[in-house]
Each structure stands twice: as structure tokens, then as C-alpha cells.
Amino acid sequence: MGATVTLADGTLTVTGGPEIKGADFDETSELAPTVAALCALATGPSRLSGIAHLRGHETDRLAALVAEINRLGGDAEETSDGLIIRPAPLHGGVVRSYADHRMATAGAILGLAVPGVEVEDIATTAKTMPDFPQLWESMLAQGAPAGRTPPVARSTDSWDESDVRIRPNKKAPGPARRTGPATTTP
């Protein structure tokens, strides 16, 4: 996707390049919402396949990802076993979490690069990382290293905590779990 990845002394470091490149991914499983968020920021098309089972998680993650990426102006669609995400300019808006920790973190990633993104019910991240909201705020407060822009920034010139807002739990209804053929949720 255009990043440099290093592993040194047990620490994995990912450094973004000048752009995020689209790619094809097979069986990203639990990482699919994170990967989909990055793909929504990419300059080329991406395909995630082998993840049909995500329809049966806390929410129908495939339908939820399509709904939230498209809500921000993106171009995403479901396939029988995954997603296709094409480049499109994104704009601010509320990203619903559907009481799903992976959806909340995907929204937070989008908020790093798209001004005005708000993540609803970020506290749902407590399922896997109870201190996520505090760690996130701390990271934003620290800013990017001198002379560097955020790793996934495309639309902003610097880290700015005003670009990512955390909303209290509103418990918006999410896409229902389903076992039938894939359809998109408006």
C-alpha cells in the first residue's frame, strides 16, 4: 500500500509513504475493518476477499463498512465474499460503530485523514482495548514527529485533535446479521 514496515527489537513500525495505494487482500479476517478504512483512503481500487464470515460478527461488518464508507462520500460495495473499494473523495460526518469495536477503530482511522469525522460510541472499543479512547487522545495530543504528516493523512497537513471527535454511546441500530446473499445497505 506504499508504506515502509520494519520490525526491530520486537517493535513493528509502519511509516506511510506519499500516498496509500490500493491493493487486493485475501482473508484479512479481524483486520478487515482496519484494512477497509485504509483502502477508503487509497488512490487506487482495492478488493478484500475471503471475509464473508464477517457478516456474522457483532454486526454485519461488510454491510456496515459499505454503509459508513459511502456515508463519508466513498465508493464501496459488497461482493459475495468481501468488498470492493474504489477511490473517492471523502468528507466529514458521523461514523456509526454499531456497538462493534472493530467498526469504531476503523472510523477513528478515517478520522486521522478526513477532517470532521466523528466516531459514535468509541467506548465499544473496551471489548478489546479498554483504554483506547485515552490512548487515542494521547496520541493525537502528541502530534506527528517533526517534519512528518500523519501516516495515513491525505487531506490534512498535520495532526489535529479537532479532526477526530468522540461521541457518547447513542446505540444506533446496525445492519442486522444475515445468512442470505450479500446486499448493500443504504
Secondary structure, 3 states (H helix, E strand, C coil): CCCEEEEECCEEEEECCCCCCCCEEECCHHHHHHHHHHHHCCCCCEEEECCHHHHHCCCCHHHHHHHHHHHCCCEEEECCCCEEEECCCCCCEEECCCCCHHHHHHHHHHHHHCCCEEEECHHHHHHCCCCHHHHHHHHHHHCCCCCCCCCCCCCCCCCCHHHEEEECCCCCCCCCCCCCCCCCCC
